[in-house]
Structure formats: C-alpha cells, structure tokens
Amino acid sequence: MSFKVLSIIYTEFNLEKGPELVYQVPPNYIKPEDFKRISEFVVPTTQFCNKELSLHLGNAYLLGYPIFLNNQAYDRNRFEFNFSLLIDEDEYENNNYLYDCLIKKICTTFENLEIDYNFNFMRKSMKMIQEFIEILFSHFNSNVSVINIHIEEGETENEISVKEEKNIDEDRERQINLSLEKINAEDLTFSKSKTEMPRILSPNLDLSSRYSHTSSKDIIKSEPMNGYNNSRNIKVKRMINFSFRYIDFAHIKINIKNFYVPIWIKELDKEELTKLDNINLYIINKINGVNSVFKISKILSIGIDLVKYALSSLYIIGGITFIDLFQYSNIYKPTIELKKISINGLLQKFKKFCKMNKDENKISISYQNQNENNNDENNLRYMDDNKLFSYYVLLSNSKDVKNFTDKINSLEFSLPLFIGFGVYLGIVRRIHLYYYFNGKEADDNEILKMMDGKHCEDEILVEKGVTLETLRKYYDDYKHSENKCYYLYK
C-alpha cells in the first residue's frame, strides 16, 4: 500500500499577474507554458473555491481544493491559494475518495494555520511550505502507509510508518508524460467532487488534544520585557503538523455497505490515535454498535463515502468490525464455534466489549424492581460465565430476537451489544431475509425494484429510509398478486 502521486504544486492568485505557480516538486515537472493553459482551472474564480476540483489531463488527474480568504490583512482584502496533486489516472479512479480527502486535508490545514496566525502565516512561512511539500512528496511512490510530518521554524521532524509490500504493480511505477501541448482547453474535463467533509475547525469540537492540527495558541512563549513581571513579550513559533493514512480502496477486503453497523473490538492507544486522520477522530464517538454507516453519515452531516473511508482505516488497523442492523425481527442461528468456545472468562471479555461500545441509544430489558438508569457494568454483577453462555444458546434456538426476549424475564445489559458480541465471537450468525418480486409494478417503484432477491431486508430499510412495517406491508400487498412476492432466508 502506498500513495501514487506524480507531482505536487502550490499556486496563488497574484493580484498583478493572475494565477501563479509558486512552487512544485519535482521541479519543472509542469512547464510554465503548460501551466498557463490550465491556470484558470487550478486557481479558479471564487465561486469554485473551497470545493474539491479535479482536472482530467489525458492519463492523469490534477486534483485541488482552492482556498479563498477575505480579510483586511491582505492587499485588496483577498488571498487565494491552492495545493494540487497530479495523480495517475488509474490510481485516482480506484481511490478517488482517498485523494479527495487527502487534498482537502492539506488545503484546509493551511487555511486553518493562516486563520490562527492572524492571516499572516503563508506569506512568512514560504520556506516551511516548500519543505512540507518536499517531505510529503518524498514519501509518495514508496511503501508508506502512514505519513506524520512536523515542521517548526528552524527544525524539521517527520515520522513515517512503513508497511512492506512485496508485489508492487510495476505499471503504476511508470512516469506519465502529460503532453499538455496536445490538449486543448475544450478537451479538459473539469468537475466538482461529490465528496463532502466537515471543516477541520468546528465550534463544537475541542481539537487541542485530539486533532493533528495544532493551534498557535498552544505554542506560545512568554518572556519578561523591560524588567517588569507584568509585561510579556509573546513570541509565536510557527509550525506545521500533518498526518494521513493510506487506504487502498482498490484492494480492500471488505465492501462496506450503508446498513453495516461498526462496532469496537479494540481500544486504540494514544500513539494509534495520533496517527488517525481528522475524519476518523470526528466519527469515533458515534461508533457504538447501534449506529449504522448511513446513520453516522446523517448524524454528522458527512458524505457517506468519507464515513466509509474513515471506517476502512479503523477496520484495517483492527479497531472495529461490522455487524448487522439491530431489529427485533432478526433471526440468529448457532455456529460450530458455539460448541467449541471456552466459557471461562466469557463475562470478562463481554464487560470489556461493552465498555468500548457505549450504547447511547440503549435498547435493553431491565431487571424488575431495578432502576432503569443503572448501567451495563452495574447490572453485569448479577451475571456469570455460564449464565451469559446460556443466553446465547437460548438466542440461537429462538424464532427471532423478539421471541428470545419473551422467553426470559429480564436482560441485564444492552441487547444490541449482547448480540453484537456473539456475532463478533462467531458463535451466532445472522440469517438474512430477501424478497423477490418480478412484477411490472417494480418499474415505477424504487422499493419494489430492490425486492429482486439481491438486496436483503436491512439494505432496503436503510437505502430507502422506510420502516419495517412499511416494507412488510409491501410484501402483504403483493404476495397474492398475479406476480407473487416471495421471500427466502439465507
């Protein structure tokens, strides 16, 4: 796994000259005359700023995220800049979510630095910007899966996490000749990326301890001035912090569906947290074993593709896995692992599992005569390994989850987490319901279209935003029609 970037360029809008190519690596990769032909797309008019923009150049893409700032600190109260990545066509088409996220993080990181340093960072830190680009590019086209760069005035630190890869696609190593002189302006494909991502700085987030971007307010030195203790000379040290993780979407082993529910299986230590991308940190608190991928996207108002990107990163490092959407109508059956599992220590593992996955929307059956506000940890004191195991046996022999809850007087913990833990251990497995309808009515009805035997009930519920009762009513309405509606479990 590694990044495949051919060139990085930094551009600004010069009020006298117009779009200007300030710096690029490798040097002269894009010739001045070639840049002039595409400059209006690289540093576009303000209506295209603060959006991901991709420019298709033959067998490569130039990807950018132009930033426009309006402040009295600037000449004519405006400043516009852009970092752009030149990426192999195949690489970008296979991993467009990755590079959309990467370029947005680069540009918004410097936007936030500019704002934090009172709109005076970029003009006084050009040497640091050049150094950042050079370090960043030096790690591209190599087997680097995590990039961590820290640059301060007068010193440079960069840490990389390397993951060896024996089989590197040699075709990806080829140098791409842009041949821009052969490309006419009308042949260029100019598009706005659909990927969405929240601003790195948000009034609802405390970034000082969780995010890789560091505010200048945290990096100040106070020294006495003129011998008076109550007078301070504030010196601000300019610095750049940047980290990013590569996710190979082209070869990722799991296809994350919208209805999947992420669930924690490992507690991440501080070192692992510092190497996560900002989008990962943004969604961490919404992973609880109950919220689906689609629901997390809606709660945080983030594009679902970026949520999948973040979850892929957490999945690859072994932090999470995925379970099914919780429904009382769900059916679970035993696996061979139920007979093999060691009961000793089962409760302790489950306690740890519950602690990692705090179920904010608790769905549970509380003990009679017990306060419903008691948490899982307090309720679990009434449990032991054998009782917990017996519940899984009972669940696997029940018609569905509702039937399981009817058989017992009480359940002392979150029901979704209880089921999720069993699925994670592999001792129970979900039996999915599929509908099949082949009538002409399906041509004009989006829900009936998905009742084709290829989409499970969970997927239809999430994708179409309908309730279980509404979906079951579709089945009831058409099961006696000329083109009967069938269902099957698998």
C-alpha positions as CSV (number, residue, x, y, z in Angstrom):
1,M,0.0,0.0,0.0
2,S,1.4,3.4,-1.0
3,F,0.5,6.7,-2.4
4,K,0.9,7.2,-6.2
5,V,1.4,11.0,-6.7
6,L,3.4,12.2,-9.7
7,S,3.8,15.9,-8.7
8,I,2.7,18.4,-6.1
9,I,2.2,22.1,-6.9
10,Y,1.5,25.2,-4.8
11,T,-0.2,28.1,-6.6
12,E,-1.5,31.5,-5.6
13,F,-3.6,34.3,-7.2
14,N,-1.3,37.2,-7.8
15,L,-3.3,40.4,-7.9
16,E,-1.0,41.8,-10.6
17,K,-0.1,38.7,-12.7
18,G,-3.1,36.5,-12.1
19,P,-2.7,32.7,-11.3
20,E,0.9,32.0,-10.4
21,L,2.8,28.7,-10.0
22,V,4.8,29.4,-6.9
23,Y,6.4,26.0,-6.2
24,Q,6.3,22.4,-7.5
25,V,8.0,19.1,-6.9
26,P,9.7,17.6,-8.9
27,P,11.0,21.0,-10.3
28,N,9.8,21.9,-13.8
29,Y,7.5,18.8,-14.0
30,I,4.8,21.1,-15.3
31,K,6.3,23.7,-17.7
32,P,5.3,27.4,-17.4
33,E,3.6,27.4,-20.8
34,D,1.6,24.3,-19.9
35,F,0.6,25.8,-16.5
36,K,-0.6,28.9,-18.3
37,R,-3.0,26.8,-20.4
38,I,-4.7,25.3,-17.3
39,S,-4.1,28.1,-14.7
40,E,-7.7,29.3,-14.7
41,F,-8.8,25.9,-13.6
42,V,-6.0,25.4,-11.0
43,V,-6.7,28.9,-9.4
44,P,-10.3,29.4,-10.4
45,T,-12.8,32.2,-9.7
46,T,-14.1,32.4,-6.2
47,Q,-17.4,30.5,-6.9
48,F,-15.3,27.4,-7.4
49,C,-13.2,27.9,-4.2
50,N,-13.5,25.8,-1.1
51,K,-14.5,22.8,-3.1
52,E,-12.7,19.7,-4.4
53,L,-11.9,20.2,-8.1
54,S,-10.4,17.6,-10.5
55,L,-8.9,18.3,-13.9
56,H,-8.6,15.4,-16.3
57,L,-5.4,15.7,-18.3
58,G,-5.0,12.8,-20.6
59,N,-3.9,9.8,-18.5
60,A,-3.6,11.8,-15.2
61,Y,-5.8,13.9,-12.9
62,L,-4.8,17.2,-11.3
63,L,-6.7,17.4,-8.0
64,G,-7.0,20.6,-5.9
65,Y,-9.0,22.4,-3.3
66,P,-8.6,26.1,-3.8
67,I,-8.9,28.3,-0.7
68,F,-10.3,31.9,-0.8
69,L,-9.8,34.1,2.3
70,N,-11.3,37.6,2.7
71,N,-9.6,39.8,5.3
72,Q,-8.3,43.4,5.7
73,A,-4.8,42.0,6.3
74,Y,-4.4,41.3,2.6
75,D,-4.0,43.6,-0.4
76,R,-7.5,44.3,-1.7
77,N,-8.8,42.2,1.2
78,R,-8.3,38.9,-0.6
79,F,-6.0,35.9,-0.7
80,E,-6.4,32.8,-2.8
81,F,-4.1,29.7,-2.8
82,N,-4.2,26.1,-3.8
83,F,-2.2,22.9,-3.4
84,S,-2.7,20.4,-6.2
85,L,-1.8,16.7,-6.7
86,L,-1.0,15.2,-10.1
87,I,-2.2,11.6,-9.8
88,D,-2.1,8.6,-12.2
89,E,-5.4,8.2,-13.8
90,D,-5.9,4.5,-12.8
91,E,-4.8,5.3,-9.2
92,Y,-7.3,8.2,-8.8
93,E,-10.2,6.3,-10.3
94,N,-9.6,3.4,-8.0
95,N,-9.0,5.5,-4.9
96,N,-10.7,8.8,-5.5
97,Y,-12.2,9.0,-2.0
98,L,-8.7,8.7,-0.6
99,Y,-7.2,11.5,-2.6
100,D,-10.3,13.8,-2.3
101,C,-9.8,13.5,1.5
102,L,-6.0,14.0,1.2
103,I,-6.1,17.2,-0.8
104,K,-8.9,18.7,1.3
105,K,-6.9,18.0,4.4
106,I,-3.7,19.6,3.0
107,C,-5.5,22.7,1.9
108,T,-7.8,23.2,4.9
109,T,-4.8,22.5,7.3
110,F,-3.0,25.6,5.8
111,E,-6.3,27.5,5.7
112,N,-6.6,27.0,9.4
113,L,-3.0,27.9,10.0
114,E,-3.5,31.1,8.1
115,I,-6.5,32.0,10.2
116,D,-4.9,31.0,13.5
117,Y,-1.8,33.1,12.8
118,N,-3.9,36.2,12.1
119,F,-3.9,35.9,8.4
120,N,-0.1,36.1,8.2
121,F,1.2,32.5,8.0
122,M,1.5,31.8,4.3
123,R,3.5,34.9,3.4
124,K,6.0,34.5,6.2
125,S,6.3,30.7,6.0
126,M,7.1,30.0,2.4
127,K,10.3,28.2,3.2
128,M,8.3,25.9,5.6
129,I,5.7,25.3,2.9
130,Q,8.3,24.3,0.4
131,E,9.9,22.0,3.0
132,F,6.5,20.5,3.7
133,I,5.8,19.8,0.0
134,E,9.3,18.2,-0.5
135,I,8.9,15.9,2.6
136,L,5.4,15.0,1.6
137,F,6.4,14.1,-2.0
138,S,9.5,12.2,-0.8
139,H,7.1,9.7,0.8
140,F,4.9,9.3,-2.3
141,N,5.6,6.4,-4.7
142,S,7.1,4.4,-1.9
143,N,5.7,1.8,0.5
144,V,4.5,4.4,3.1
145,S,1.1,3.8,4.6
146,V,1.1,6.5,7.3
147,I,2.6,10.0,7.0
148,N,3.4,12.1,10.0
149,I,5.1,15.4,9.4
150,H,6.1,18.1,12.0
151,I,7.9,21.2,10.9
152,E,8.9,24.1,13.1
153,E,10.9,27.3,12.4
154,G,14.5,26.2,12.2
155,E,13.9,22.4,12.6
156,T,12.2,19.6,10.9
157,E,10.8,16.3,12.2
158,N,9.0,13.7,10.1
159,E,8.0,10.3,11.1
160,I,6.7,7.6,8.7
161,S,5.2,4.2,9.3
162,V,6.3,1.9,6.5
163,K,4.4,-1.3,5.6
164,E,6.3,-3.6,3.3
165,E,4.6,-4.7,0.1
166,K,6.2,-7.5,-1.9
167,N,4.1,-7.3,-5.1
168,I,4.1,-3.7,-6.3
169,D,2.2,-3.1,-9.5
170,E,5.1,-2.2,-11.9
171,D,2.7,-0.5,-14.3
172,R,2.0,2.1,-11.6
173,E,5.6,3.0,-11.4
174,R,5.7,4.4,-14.9
175,Q,6.2,8.1,-15.4
176,I,3.3,9.8,-17.1
177,N,4.0,12.3,-19.9
178,L,1.3,14.9,-19.7
179,S,1.8,16.2,-23.3
180,L,-0.2,19.3,-22.4
181,E,0.7,20.9,-25.6
182,K,-1.6,18.5,-27.4
183,I,-4.5,19.2,-25.1
184,N,-7.0,21.9,-26.0
185,A,-8.9,23.7,-23.3
186,E,-12.2,22.3,-24.6
187,D,-10.8,18.8,-24.1
188,L,-10.3,19.3,-20.4
189,T,-12.7,17.6,-18.0
190,F,-13.4,20.0,-15.1
191,S,-15.5,18.6,-12.3
192,K,-16.5,19.3,-8.7
193,S,-16.0,16.3,-6.4
194,K,-19.1,15.0,-4.7
195,T,-17.1,14.0,-1.6
196,E,-18.0,16.1,1.4
197,M,-16.1,16.6,4.7
198,P,-16.6,18.9,7.7
199,R,-14.2,21.8,8.3
200,I,-11.3,20.7,10.4
201,L,-12.1,23.5,12.8
202,S,-15.6,23.4,14.3
203,P,-17.0,25.3,17.3
204,N,-18.4,22.1,18.7
205,L,-15.0,20.3,18.7
206,D,-12.0,20.5,21.0
207,L,-9.1,20.0,18.7
208,S,-6.3,20.8,21.1
209,S,-5.8,17.3,22.3
210,R,-7.4,15.1,19.6
211,Y,-6.5,16.5,16.2
212,S,-3.2,16.6,14.4
213,H,-3.7,20.3,13.5
214,T,-2.3,22.4,16.4
215,S,-3.4,25.9,17.1
216,S,-0.8,28.6,17.6
217,K,-2.5,29.5,20.8
218,D,-1.0,26.3,22.3
219,I,2.6,27.1,21.1
220,I,3.4,30.5,22.7
221,K,6.4,31.5,24.8
222,S,6.1,34.3,27.4
223,E,9.2,36.3,28.4
224,P,9.6,39.3,30.8
225,M,10.1,42.6,28.9
226,N,11.9,45.7,30.3
227,G,12.2,44.1,33.7
228,Y,8.5,44.3,34.5
229,N,7.0,41.0,35.5
230,N,3.5,42.1,34.4
231,S,4.7,42.8,30.9
232,R,5.0,40.0,28.5
233,N,6.5,39.7,25.0
234,I,4.6,37.0,23.3
235,K,6.6,35.0,20.7
236,V,4.7,32.7,18.5
237,K,6.6,29.8,16.9
238,R,5.2,28.9,13.5
239,M,4.8,25.2,13.0
240,I,3.1,22.6,10.7
241,N,1.6,19.3,11.9
242,F,0.3,16.9,9.4
243,S,-0.7,13.2,9.4
244,F,-2.5,11.0,6.9
245,R,-3.1,7.3,6.4
246,Y,-3.3,5.5,3.1
247,I,-6.3,3.3,2.5
248,D,-6.2,1.1,-0.7
249,F,-9.8,1.1,-1.7
250,A,-9.0,-0.9,-4.9
251,H,-7.8,-3.9,-2.8
252,I,-9.6,-3.5,0.5
253,K,-11.0,-6.9,1.6
254,I,-14.4,-5.6,2.9
255,N,-17.1,-3.9,0.9
256,I,-18.7,-1.6,3.5
257,K,-22.5,-1.4,3.0
258,N,-24.6,1.5,4.1
259,F,-26.6,-0.7,6.5
260,Y,-23.5,-2.2,8.2
261,V,-23.1,-1.3,11.9
262,P,-19.4,-0.6,13.0
263,I,-18.5,-1.9,16.5
264,W,-15.3,-1.6,18.5
265,I,-13.2,-4.7,19.1
266,K,-10.0,-3.0,20.2
267,E,-9.2,0.1,22.4
268,L,-6.9,2.4,20.5
269,D,-3.8,3.7,22.4
270,K,-2.6,7.3,22.3
271,E,0.0,6.5,19.6
272,E,-2.6,5.0,17.3
273,L,-4.9,7.9,17.9
274,T,-2.3,10.5,16.9
275,K,-1.8,8.7,13.5
276,L,-5.5,8.7,12.7
277,D,-6.8,11.2,10.1
278,N,-9.1,14.0,11.3
279,I,-12.2,12.4,9.8
280,N,-11.5,9.2,11.9
281,L,-11.4,11.3,15.0
282,Y,-14.6,13.1,14.1
283,I,-16.7,9.9,13.9
284,I,-15.1,7.9,16.8
285,N,-17.8,8.8,19.3
286,K,-20.6,7.7,17.1
287,I,-19.4,4.1,16.8
288,N,-21.4,2.3,19.5
289,G,-22.6,-1.0,18.0
290,V,-26.0,0.5,17.2
291,N,-25.5,3.3,14.6
292,S,-25.3,2.2,11.0
293,V,-22.9,3.7,8.5
294,F,-25.8,5.5,7.0
295,K,-26.9,6.9,10.4
296,I,-23.4,8.1,11.3
297,S,-23.3,10.0,8.0
298,K,-26.7,11.6,8.7
299,I,-25.9,12.5,12.4
300,L,-22.6,14.2,11.5
301,S,-23.7,15.6,8.1
302,I,-20.7,14.0,6.4
303,G,-20.8,12.4,2.9
304,I,-21.2,8.7,3.3
305,D,-18.2,7.9,1.2
306,L,-15.9,9.7,3.6
307,V,-17.5,7.9,6.5
308,K,-16.6,4.6,4.7
309,Y,-13.1,5.9,4.1
310,A,-12.7,6.6,7.9
311,L,-14.2,3.3,8.9
312,S,-11.9,1.4,6.4
313,S,-8.9,2.9,8.2
314,L,-10.2,1.8,11.6
315,Y,-11.0,-1.6,10.2
316,I,-7.6,-2.1,8.7
317,I,-5.8,-1.4,12.0
318,G,-8.1,-3.9,13.8
319,G,-10.0,-1.3,15.8
320,I,-13.5,-2.2,14.5
321,T,-15.6,-4.8,12.8
322,F,-19.1,-4.7,11.3
323,I,-22.3,-6.4,12.5
324,D,-25.9,-6.3,11.3
325,L,-28.6,-3.7,11.8
326,F,-30.5,-4.4,15.1
327,Q,-34.1,-5.4,14.7
328,Y,-36.4,-7.4,17.0
329,S,-37.3,-9.5,13.9
330,N,-33.7,-10.6,13.3
331,I,-33.0,-14.3,13.3
332,Y,-29.8,-15.8,14.7
333,K,-28.6,-19.3,14.5
334,P,-25.7,-21.1,16.2
335,T,-22.4,-21.9,14.5
336,I,-19.9,-24.7,15.2
337,E,-17.9,-22.2,17.3
338,L,-20.7,-22.2,19.9
339,K,-19.7,-25.8,20.8
340,K,-16.0,-25.0,20.8
341,I,-15.9,-21.8,22.8
342,S,-14.3,-21.7,26.2
343,I,-16.8,-20.4,28.7
344,N,-14.2,-19.4,31.2
345,G,-13.6,-15.6,31.1
346,L,-16.5,-15.0,28.7
347,L,-18.2,-12.5,31.0
348,Q,-14.9,-10.5,31.5
349,K,-14.5,-10.3,27.7
350,F,-18.1,-9.1,27.4
351,K,-17.6,-6.4,30.0
352,K,-14.6,-5.1,28.1
353,F,-16.6,-5.2,24.9
354,C,-19.5,-3.2,26.5
355,K,-17.1,-0.6,27.9
356,M,-15.6,0.0,24.4
357,N,-19.0,0.3,22.8
358,K,-21.1,2.8,24.8
359,D,-24.6,2.4,23.6
360,E,-26.1,5.9,23.7
361,N,-29.5,4.6,22.4
362,K,-29.7,1.8,24.9
363,I,-32.2,-0.9,23.9
364,S,-32.4,-3.3,26.9
365,I,-34.8,-5.1,29.2
366,S,-34.1,-4.0,32.7
367,Y,-34.4,-6.2,35.8
368,Q,-37.8,-5.9,37.5
369,N,-37.6,-3.7,40.6
370,Q,-34.3,-2.2,39.3
371,N,-33.7,1.4,38.4
372,E,-33.6,1.7,34.6
373,N,-30.7,4.2,34.8
374,N,-28.4,1.5,36.0
375,N,-25.6,1.0,33.5
376,D,-24.4,-2.2,32.0
377,E,-21.4,-2.6,34.3
378,N,-23.6,-2.4,37.4
379,N,-26.1,-4.8,36.0
380,L,-23.4,-7.3,34.9
381,R,-22.6,-8.0,38.6
382,Y,-25.6,-10.4,38.6
383,M,-24.1,-12.4,35.7
384,D,-21.6,-15.2,35.4
385,D,-19.9,-17.0,32.5
386,N,-22.4,-19.9,32.5
387,K,-25.5,-17.6,32.5
388,L,-24.1,-15.5,29.7
389,F,-23.4,-18.6,27.6
390,S,-26.9,-19.9,28.3
391,Y,-28.4,-16.7,26.8
392,Y,-26.5,-17.3,23.5
393,V,-27.8,-20.9,23.4
394,L,-31.3,-19.6,24.0
395,L,-31.0,-16.9,21.3
396,S,-29.8,-19.5,18.7
397,N,-32.9,-21.6,19.5
398,S,-35.4,-18.8,19.3
399,K,-37.6,-17.9,16.4
400,D,-36.2,-14.3,16.4
401,V,-34.9,-11.7,18.8
402,K,-38.5,-10.8,20.0
403,N,-39.1,-14.4,20.7
404,F,-35.8,-14.6,22.7
405,T,-36.8,-11.7,24.9
406,D,-40.2,-13.2,25.5
407,K,-38.6,-16.4,26.9
408,I,-36.7,-14.5,29.6
409,N,-37.8,-12.3,32.4
410,S,-35.0,-9.8,32.1
411,L,-31.8,-9.0,30.3
412,E,-29.3,-7.1,32.3
413,F,-27.4,-5.3,29.6
414,S,-27.7,-3.7,26.1
415,L,-29.4,-6.2,23.8
416,P,-27.7,-4.9,20.6
417,L,-24.2,-5.3,22.3
418,F,-25.1,-8.7,23.6
419,I,-25.9,-9.8,20.0
420,G,-23.0,-7.9,18.5
421,F,-20.6,-9.7,20.9
422,G,-21.9,-13.1,19.9
423,V,-21.6,-12.2,16.2
424,Y,-18.0,-10.9,16.7
425,L,-17.0,-14.2,18.5
426,G,-18.6,-16.1,15.7
427,I,-20.8,-18.2,18.0
428,V,-24.1,-17.0,16.3
429,R,-24.7,-15.8,12.8
430,R,-27.4,-13.7,11.3
431,I,-30.0,-15.2,8.9
432,H,-31.0,-12.5,6.3
433,L,-34.4,-12.1,4.7
434,Y,-34.6,-11.5,1.0
435,Y,-37.7,-10.6,-1.0
436,Y,-38.3,-11.5,-4.6
437,F,-40.9,-9.7,-6.8
438,N,-40.9,-9.7,-10.6
439,G,-44.0,-7.8,-11.5
440,K,-44.3,-4.8,-13.8
441,E,-45.1,-2.6,-10.9
442,A,-41.4,-2.7,-9.9
443,D,-40.6,-0.5,-12.9
444,D,-42.1,2.6,-11.2
445,N,-41.5,1.8,-7.6
446,E,-38.0,2.1,-6.1
447,I,-38.8,-0.2,-3.1
448,L,-40.2,-2.9,-5.3
449,K,-37.1,-2.6,-7.6
450,M,-34.9,-3.6,-4.6
451,M,-37.1,-6.6,-3.9
452,D,-35.3,-8.6,-6.5
453,G,-33.7,-11.3,-4.4
454,K,-30.3,-9.5,-4.4
455,H,-30.9,-7.0,-1.6
456,C,-31.5,-8.1,2.0
457,E,-34.2,-6.5,4.2
458,D,-31.6,-4.5,6.1
459,E,-30.3,-2.9,2.9
460,I,-33.8,-1.9,1.7
461,L,-34.7,-0.4,5.1
462,V,-31.6,1.8,5.2
463,E,-31.3,2.7,1.5
464,K,-34.9,3.7,1.1
465,G,-35.5,5.0,4.6
466,V,-38.6,3.0,5.3
467,T,-39.8,1.3,8.4
468,L,-40.0,-2.4,8.8
469,E,-43.8,-2.2,9.0
470,T,-43.9,-0.4,5.6
471,L,-41.7,-2.9,3.9
472,R,-43.7,-5.8,5.3
473,K,-46.8,-4.2,4.0
474,Y,-45.4,-4.2,0.5
475,Y,-45.0,-8.0,0.8
476,D,-48.5,-8.4,2.2
477,D,-50.0,-6.3,-0.6
478,Y,-48.3,-8.3,-3.4
479,K,-48.0,-11.8,-2.1
480,H,-51.4,-12.7,-3.6
481,S,-51.0,-10.7,-6.8
482,E,-50.6,-12.3,-10.2
483,N,-46.8,-11.9,-9.9
484,K,-46.5,-13.2,-6.4
485,C,-44.0,-11.7,-4.0
486,Y,-41.8,-14.4,-2.3
487,Y,-39.2,-14.3,0.4
488,L,-36.4,-16.5,1.5
489,Y,-33.8,-16.7,4.3
490,K,-30.1,-17.2,3.7
